[in-house]
Amino acid sequence: MALQLGDIAPDFEADTTEGHIRFHEWAGDSWVVLFSHPKNFTPVCTTELGYTSKLKPEFDKRNVKAIGLSVDPLASHEKWADDIKETQGHALNFPLIADPERKVADLYGMIHPNASDTLTVRSVFIVGPDKKIKLTLTYPASTGRNFDEVLRVIDSLQLTSKHQVATPVNWKNGEDVIIVPSVSDEDAKKKYPNGWTAPRPYLRIVPQPQG
Ligand code: BEZ
């Protein structure tokens, strides 16, 4: 069965451009973005890896580690890394898993045979420090992902893991949030002594809690 939200992200060992890793040990107490690429030396993947490298300071601020996966061998990853640096202006600065036997790709269901027997789809798994899967995304090979959206989701996940709030449509860090329905008005008054706006009793809007 496909991996689902709340499942423990399966552990694995793999060779990467930053050495051999055990996934859970490598993740440590960080959040993780694990994402797959259909193939090395392909244009869309090249742009995604360059952009994700550019975002490293943003990932670091949020205690997030990125790790890519491609079913090509390590020597090929190392050559491709040169192209990424030259064409995207950002050198690869996170590990890229070499998975020529598709062990990790199979473990995570990254090959969708009705799309392609051999190439991985563009999967994204966000994993929390508790090693549980918090988000899954699947894009087709022909559509590059939006890694600003990945960051936005991480902001929401980190906020909602600390506070009993949810984030509304198109929310961005710093904008108003919603008190979750499981919090009674009585409890909400204790948490939000300045009150909230409620166009409907179930739609209670407050400024984003800090900390
Ligand atoms: C790409 O990354 O450019 C790509 C890979 C596989 C199919 C189509 C595009």
py3Dmol code that shows the C-alpha trace and the ligand (Angstrom):
import py3Dmol

protein = """\
ATOM      1  CA  MET A   1       0.000   0.000   0.000  1.00  0.00           C
ATOM      2  CA  ALA A   2       1.211   3.510  -0.749  1.00  0.00           C
ATOM      3  CA  LEU A   3       2.799   5.463   2.072  1.00  0.00           C
ATOM      4  CA  GLN A   4       0.295   7.720   3.794  1.00  0.00           C
ATOM      5  CA  LEU A   5       0.371  10.757   6.040  1.00  0.00           C
ATOM      6  CA  GLY A   6       1.239   9.761   9.600  1.00  0.00           C
ATOM      7  CA  ASP A   7       3.201   6.650   8.529  1.00  0.00           C
ATOM      8  CA  ILE A   8       6.799   6.361   9.672  1.00  0.00           C
ATOM      9  CA  ALA A   9       9.034   7.248   6.706  1.00  0.00           C
ATOM     10  CA  PRO A  10      10.799   3.946   5.951  1.00  0.00           C
ATOM     11  CA  ASP A  11      14.455   3.860   6.948  1.00  0.00           C
ATOM     12  CA  PHE A  12      17.069   2.890   4.343  1.00  0.00           C
ATOM     13  CA  GLU A  13      20.774   2.952   3.620  1.00  0.00           C
ATOM     14  CA  ALA A  14      22.011   4.531   0.421  1.00  0.00           C
ATOM     15  CA  ASP A  15      25.015   6.007  -1.332  1.00  0.00           C
ATOM     16  CA  THR A  16      24.700   9.730  -1.901  1.00  0.00           C
ATOM     17  CA  THR A  17      26.811  12.556  -3.276  1.00  0.00           C
ATOM     18  CA  GLU A  18      27.680  13.267   0.390  1.00  0.00           C
ATOM     19  CA  GLY A  19      28.618   9.669   1.289  1.00  0.00           C
ATOM     20  CA  HIS A  20      26.810   6.580   2.532  1.00  0.00           C
ATOM     21  CA  ILE A  21      23.875   7.381   4.816  1.00  0.00           C
ATOM     22  CA  ARG A  22      21.341   5.679   7.042  1.00  0.00           C
ATOM     23  CA  PHE A  23      18.277   7.835   6.439  1.00  0.00           C
ATOM     24  CA  HIS A  24      16.885   8.113   9.989  1.00  0.00           C
ATOM     25  CA  GLU A  25      20.330   8.688  11.479  1.00  0.00           C
ATOM     26  CA  TRP A  26      21.113  11.298   8.820  1.00  0.00           C
ATOM     27  CA  ALA A  27      17.777  13.070   9.454  1.00  0.00           C
ATOM     28  CA  GLY A  28      18.459  13.339  13.196  1.00  0.00           C
ATOM     29  CA  ASP A  29      16.151  15.919  14.799  1.00  0.00           C
ATOM     30  CA  SER A  30      15.560  17.820  11.563  1.00  0.00           C
ATOM     31  CA  TRP A  31      12.596  18.060   9.270  1.00  0.00           C
ATOM     32  CA  VAL A  32      13.352  16.444   5.905  1.00  0.00           C
ATOM     33  CA  VAL A  33      12.292  17.072   2.312  1.00  0.00           C
ATOM     34  CA  LEU A  34      12.927  13.858   0.335  1.00  0.00           C
ATOM     35  CA  PHE A  35      12.209  14.245  -3.362  1.00  0.00           C
ATOM     36  CA  SER A  36      12.745  12.158  -6.471  1.00  0.00           C
ATOM     37  CA  HIS A  37      13.823  13.052 -10.001  1.00  0.00           C
ATOM     38  CA  PRO A  38      12.991  11.041 -13.112  1.00  0.00           C
ATOM     39  CA  LYS A  39      16.508  11.001 -14.550  1.00  0.00           C
ATOM     40  CA  ASN A  40      19.903  12.689 -14.549  1.00  0.00           C
ATOM     41  CA  PHE A  41      20.891  15.245 -17.194  1.00  0.00           C
ATOM     42  CA  THR A  42      17.289  16.267 -17.813  1.00  0.00           C
ATOM     43  CA  PRO A  43      16.322  19.923 -18.060  1.00  0.00           C
ATOM     44  CA  VAL A  44      13.481  20.258 -15.558  1.00  0.00           C
ATOM     45  CA  CYS A  45      15.343  18.272 -12.879  1.00  0.00           C
ATOM     46  CA  THR A  46      18.413  20.444 -13.396  1.00  0.00           C
ATOM     47  CA  THR A  47      16.393  23.588 -12.647  1.00  0.00           C
ATOM     48  CA  GLU A  48      14.757  22.015  -9.589  1.00  0.00           C
ATOM     49  CA  LEU A  49      18.072  20.976  -8.058  1.00  0.00           C
ATOM     50  CA  GLY A  50      19.603  24.402  -8.695  1.00  0.00           C
ATOM     51  CA  TYR A  51      16.647  26.189  -7.121  1.00  0.00           C
ATOM     52  CA  THR A  52      16.557  23.880  -4.103  1.00  0.00           C
ATOM     53  CA  SER A  53      20.267  24.571  -3.561  1.00  0.00           C
ATOM     54  CA  LYS A  54      19.519  28.305  -3.694  1.00  0.00           C
ATOM     55  CA  LEU A  55      16.889  27.802  -0.966  1.00  0.00           C
ATOM     56  CA  LYS A  56      19.367  26.177   1.467  1.00  0.00           C
ATOM     57  CA  PRO A  57      19.542  29.226   3.781  1.00  0.00           C
ATOM     58  CA  GLU A  58      15.723  29.128   4.046  1.00  0.00           C
ATOM     59  CA  PHE A  59      15.787  25.390   4.804  1.00  0.00           C
ATOM     60  CA  ASP A  60      18.534  25.907   7.409  1.00  0.00           C
ATOM     61  CA  LYS A  61      16.488  28.636   9.170  1.00  0.00           C
ATOM     62  CA  ARG A  62      13.660  26.127   9.547  1.00  0.00           C
ATOM     63  CA  ASN A  63      15.850  23.154  10.610  1.00  0.00           C
ATOM     64  CA  VAL A  64      15.061  21.345   7.358  1.00  0.00           C
ATOM     65  CA  LYS A  65      17.388  19.017   5.442  1.00  0.00           C
ATOM     66  CA  ALA A  66      16.781  18.427   1.735  1.00  0.00           C
ATOM     67  CA  ILE A  67      17.724  15.156   0.050  1.00  0.00           C
ATOM     68  CA  GLY A  68      17.139  14.278  -3.614  1.00  0.00           C
ATOM     69  CA  LEU A  69      16.952  10.898  -5.315  1.00  0.00           C
ATOM     70  CA  SER A  70      17.624   9.773  -8.840  1.00  0.00           C
ATOM     71  CA  VAL A  71      17.820   6.203 -10.108  1.00  0.00           C
ATOM     72  CA  ASP A  72      21.103   6.877 -11.875  1.00  0.00           C
ATOM     73  CA  PRO A  73      24.504   5.837 -10.454  1.00  0.00           C
ATOM     74  CA  LEU A  74      26.686   7.998  -8.216  1.00  0.00           C
ATOM     75  CA  ALA A  75      29.354   8.753 -10.855  1.00  0.00           C
ATOM     76  CA  SER A  76      26.618  10.192 -13.065  1.00  0.00           C
ATOM     77  CA  HIS A  77      25.296  12.347 -10.166  1.00  0.00           C
ATOM     78  CA  GLU A  78      28.766  13.800  -9.672  1.00  0.00           C
ATOM     79  CA  LYS A  79      29.037  14.797 -13.348  1.00  0.00           C
ATOM     80  CA  TRP A  80      25.519  16.233 -13.322  1.00  0.00           C
ATOM     81  CA  ALA A  81      26.378  18.303 -10.216  1.00  0.00           C
ATOM     82  CA  ASP A  82      28.957  20.192 -12.336  1.00  0.00           C
ATOM     83  CA  ASP A  83      26.244  21.050 -14.879  1.00  0.00           C
ATOM     84  CA  ILE A  84      23.851  22.180 -12.133  1.00  0.00           C
ATOM     85  CA  LYS A  85      26.470  24.543 -10.735  1.00  0.00           C
ATOM     86  CA  GLU A  86      27.388  25.960 -14.146  1.00  0.00           C
ATOM     87  CA  THR A  87      23.886  26.370 -15.538  1.00  0.00           C
ATOM     88  CA  GLN A  88      21.877  27.267 -12.417  1.00  0.00           C
ATOM     89  CA  GLY A  89      24.462  29.370 -10.584  1.00  0.00           C
ATOM     90  CA  HIS A  90      24.047  27.315  -7.416  1.00  0.00           C
ATOM     91  CA  ALA A  91      26.154  24.261  -6.612  1.00  0.00           C
ATOM     92  CA  LEU A  92      24.353  21.210  -5.257  1.00  0.00           C
ATOM     93  CA  ASN A  93      24.559  21.642  -1.468  1.00  0.00           C
ATOM     94  CA  PHE A  94      22.554  18.680  -0.191  1.00  0.00           C
ATOM     95  CA  PRO A  95      22.855  14.928  -0.786  1.00  0.00           C
ATOM     96  CA  LEU A  96      21.530  13.300  -3.943  1.00  0.00           C
ATOM     97  CA  ILE A  97      20.790   9.594  -3.465  1.00  0.00           C
ATOM     98  CA  ALA A  98      22.073   7.200  -6.147  1.00  0.00           C
ATOM     99  CA  ASP A  99      19.434   4.503  -6.450  1.00  0.00           C
ATOM    100  CA  PRO A 100      20.311   2.469  -9.578  1.00  0.00           C
ATOM    101  CA  GLU A 101      18.636  -0.651  -8.160  1.00  0.00           C
ATOM    102  CA  ARG A 102      15.536   1.417  -7.290  1.00  0.00           C
ATOM    103  CA  LYS A 103      15.519   0.137  -3.731  1.00  0.00           C
ATOM    104  CA  VAL A 104      14.536   3.471  -2.186  1.00  0.00           C
ATOM    105  CA  ALA A 105      12.279   4.348  -5.130  1.00  0.00           C
ATOM    106  CA  ASP A 106      10.346   1.093  -4.592  1.00  0.00           C
ATOM    107  CA  LEU A 107      10.242   1.529  -0.802  1.00  0.00           C
ATOM    108  CA  TYR A 108       8.636   4.952  -1.242  1.00  0.00           C
ATOM    109  CA  GLY A 109       6.454   4.096  -4.252  1.00  0.00           C
ATOM    110  CA  MET A 110       8.242   6.609  -6.459  1.00  0.00           C
ATOM    111  CA  ILE A 111       7.825   4.515  -9.616  1.00  0.00           C
ATOM    112  CA  HIS A 112       4.320   4.625 -11.041  1.00  0.00           C
ATOM    113  CA  PRO A 113       4.333   1.916 -13.731  1.00  0.00           C
ATOM    114  CA  ASN A 114       1.408   3.370 -15.657  1.00  0.00           C
ATOM    115  CA  ALA A 115       3.389   6.610 -16.041  1.00  0.00           C
ATOM    116  CA  SER A 116       6.797   4.969 -16.630  1.00  0.00           C
ATOM    117  CA  ASP A 117       8.293   1.551 -15.796  1.00  0.00           C
ATOM    118  CA  THR A 118      11.772   2.900 -15.371  1.00  0.00           C
ATOM    119  CA  LEU A 119      11.694   6.543 -14.290  1.00  0.00           C
ATOM    120  CA  THR A 120      10.550   7.855 -10.919  1.00  0.00           C
ATOM    121  CA  VAL A 121       7.771  10.407 -10.846  1.00  0.00           C
ATOM    122  CA  ARG A 122       8.414  13.726  -9.086  1.00  0.00           C
ATOM    123  CA  SER A 123       7.586  12.688  -5.523  1.00  0.00           C
ATOM    124  CA  VAL A 124       7.993  14.895  -2.457  1.00  0.00           C
ATOM    125  CA  PHE A 125       7.847  13.596   1.106  1.00  0.00           C
ATOM    126  CA  ILE A 126       8.058  16.008   4.025  1.00  0.00           C
ATOM    127  CA  VAL A 127       9.088  14.111   7.139  1.00  0.00           C
ATOM    128  CA  GLY A 128       8.907  15.538  10.662  1.00  0.00           C
ATOM    129  CA  PRO A 129      11.531  15.170  13.400  1.00  0.00           C
ATOM    130  CA  ASP A 130       9.364  12.282  14.708  1.00  0.00           C
ATOM    131  CA  LYS A 131      10.098  10.535  11.350  1.00  0.00           C
ATOM    132  CA  LYS A 132       6.424  10.603  10.407  1.00  0.00           C
ATOM    133  CA  ILE A 133       5.310  11.594   6.917  1.00  0.00           C
ATOM    134  CA  LYS A 134       3.629  15.007   7.067  1.00  0.00           C
ATOM    135  CA  LEU A 135       3.047  15.642   3.363  1.00  0.00           C
ATOM    136  CA  THR A 136       3.228  13.765   0.079  1.00  0.00           C
ATOM    137  CA  LEU A 137       3.126  15.325  -3.388  1.00  0.00           C
ATOM    138  CA  THR A 138       3.312  13.612  -6.771  1.00  0.00           C
ATOM    139  CA  TYR A 139       3.995  15.566  -9.940  1.00  0.00           C
ATOM    140  CA  PRO A 140       4.453  14.205 -13.450  1.00  0.00           C
ATOM    141  CA  ALA A 141       7.890  14.240 -15.061  1.00  0.00           C
ATOM    142  CA  SER A 142       6.922  17.100 -17.363  1.00  0.00           C
ATOM    143  CA  THR A 143       6.014  19.563 -14.581  1.00  0.00           C
ATOM    144  CA  GLY A 144       8.662  21.081 -12.342  1.00  0.00           C
ATOM    145  CA  ARG A 145       7.650  21.458  -8.712  1.00  0.00           C
ATOM    146  CA  ASN A 146       7.238  24.738  -6.828  1.00  0.00           C
ATOM    147  CA  PHE A 147       9.777  24.624  -4.006  1.00  0.00           C
ATOM    148  CA  ASP A 148       8.515  27.946  -2.619  1.00  0.00           C
ATOM    149  CA  GLU A 149       5.284  26.039  -1.982  1.00  0.00           C
ATOM    150  CA  VAL A 150       7.260  23.305  -0.222  1.00  0.00           C
ATOM    151  CA  LEU A 151       8.723  25.986   2.084  1.00  0.00           C
ATOM    152  CA  ARG A 152       5.272  27.481   2.655  1.00  0.00           C
ATOM    153  CA  VAL A 153       3.905  24.075   3.687  1.00  0.00           C
ATOM    154  CA  ILE A 154       6.829  23.598   6.071  1.00  0.00           C
ATOM    155  CA  ASP A 155       5.992  26.962   7.682  1.00  0.00           C
ATOM    156  CA  SER A 156       2.393  25.804   8.118  1.00  0.00           C
ATOM    157  CA  LEU A 157       3.412  22.362   9.439  1.00  0.00           C
ATOM    158  CA  GLN A 158       5.851  23.837  11.939  1.00  0.00           C
ATOM    159  CA  LEU A 159       3.308  26.425  13.136  1.00  0.00           C
ATOM    160  CA  THR A 160       0.424  23.973  13.443  1.00  0.00           C
ATOM    161  CA  SER A 161       2.620  21.460  15.290  1.00  0.00           C
ATOM    162  CA  LYS A 162       3.098  24.070  18.050  1.00  0.00           C
ATOM    163  CA  HIS A 163      -0.276  25.853  18.133  1.00  0.00           C
ATOM    164  CA  GLN A 164      -3.868  24.658  17.795  1.00  0.00           C
ATOM    165  CA  VAL A 165      -4.394  26.567  14.578  1.00  0.00           C
ATOM    166  CA  ALA A 166      -4.812  25.803  10.890  1.00  0.00           C
ATOM    167  CA  THR A 167      -3.695  27.944   7.967  1.00  0.00           C
ATOM    168  CA  PRO A 168      -6.214  29.206   5.399  1.00  0.00           C
ATOM    169  CA  VAL A 169      -6.113  29.256   1.631  1.00  0.00           C
ATOM    170  CA  ASN A 170      -2.883  30.669   0.162  1.00  0.00           C
ATOM    171  CA  TRP A 171      -1.636  31.527   3.665  1.00  0.00           C
ATOM    172  CA  LYS A 172       1.907  32.813   3.983  1.00  0.00           C
ATOM    173  CA  ASN A 173       4.075  32.983   7.082  1.00  0.00           C
ATOM    174  CA  GLY A 174       3.026  35.999   9.183  1.00  0.00           C
ATOM    175  CA  GLU A 175      -0.578  36.137   7.980  1.00  0.00           C
ATOM    176  CA  ASP A 176      -3.718  35.496  10.044  1.00  0.00           C
ATOM    177  CA  VAL A 177      -4.603  31.905  10.933  1.00  0.00           C
ATOM    178  CA  ILE A 178      -7.688  29.962  11.988  1.00  0.00           C
ATOM    179  CA  ILE A 179      -8.447  28.515  15.435  1.00  0.00           C
ATOM    180  CA  VAL A 180      -9.077  24.786  14.919  1.00  0.00           C
ATOM    181  CA  PRO A 181     -12.665  23.602  15.523  1.00  0.00           C
ATOM    182  CA  SER A 182     -11.607  21.260  18.376  1.00  0.00           C
ATOM    183  CA  VAL A 183     -10.754  24.304  20.560  1.00  0.00           C
ATOM    184  CA  SER A 184     -13.849  25.545  22.400  1.00  0.00           C
ATOM    185  CA  ASP A 185     -14.611  29.271  22.576  1.00  0.00           C
ATOM    186  CA  GLU A 186     -13.935  29.065  26.310  1.00  0.00           C
ATOM    187  CA  ASP A 187     -10.425  27.660  25.751  1.00  0.00           C
ATOM    188  CA  ALA A 188      -9.833  30.013  22.842  1.00  0.00           C
ATOM    189  CA  LYS A 189     -10.527  32.999  25.152  1.00  0.00           C
ATOM    190  CA  LYS A 190      -7.673  31.845  27.411  1.00  0.00           C
ATOM    191  CA  LYS A 191      -5.259  31.522  24.482  1.00  0.00           C
ATOM    192  CA  TYR A 192      -6.402  34.644  22.663  1.00  0.00           C
ATOM    193  CA  PRO A 193      -7.452  37.181  25.351  1.00  0.00           C
ATOM    194  CA  ASN A 194      -7.647  39.898  22.667  1.00  0.00           C
ATOM    195  CA  GLY A 195     -10.355  37.856  20.949  1.00  0.00           C
ATOM    196  CA  TRP A 196     -10.793  36.910  17.312  1.00  0.00           C
ATOM    197  CA  THR A 197     -12.941  37.790  14.357  1.00  0.00           C
ATOM    198  CA  ALA A 198     -15.621  35.248  13.475  1.00  0.00           C
ATOM    199  CA  PRO A 199     -17.722  35.815  10.355  1.00  0.00           C
ATOM    200  CA  ARG A 200     -19.265  32.431  11.283  1.00  0.00           C
ATOM    201  CA  PRO A 201     -18.987  30.663  14.672  1.00  0.00           C
ATOM    202  CA  TYR A 202     -16.809  27.961  13.059  1.00  0.00           C
ATOM    203  CA  LEU A 203     -14.544  30.453  11.274  1.00  0.00           C
ATOM    204  CA  ARG A 204     -12.448  32.105  13.985  1.00  0.00           C
ATOM    205  CA  ILE A 205      -9.550  34.182  12.697  1.00  0.00           C
ATOM    206  CA  VAL A 206      -6.601  35.350  14.828  1.00  0.00           C
ATOM    207  CA  PRO A 207      -3.186  36.840  14.164  1.00  0.00           C
ATOM    208  CA  GLN A 208      -0.490  34.183  13.738  1.00  0.00           C
ATOM    209  CA  PRO A 209       0.769  33.125  17.189  1.00  0.00           C
ATOM    210  CA  GLN A 210       4.453  33.825  17.723  1.00  0.00           C
ATOM    211  CA  GLY A 211       7.048  31.420  19.112  1.00  0.00           C
TER     212      GLY A 211
END
"""
ligand_1 = """\
9
BEZ
C 13.121 16.757 -17.138
O 13.568 16.728 -15.989
O 13.333 17.698 -17.882
C 12.280 15.629 -17.649
C 12.523 14.341 -17.221
C 11.744 13.297 -17.731
C 10.741 13.596 -18.660
C 10.501 14.892 -19.043
C 11.267 15.922 -18.533
"""
view = py3Dmol.view(width=600, height=400)
view.addModel(protein, "pdb")
view.setStyle({"model": 0}, {"cartoon": {"style": "trace"}})
view.addModel(ligand_1, "xyz")
view.setStyle({"model": 1}, {"stick": {}})
view.zoomTo()
view.show()
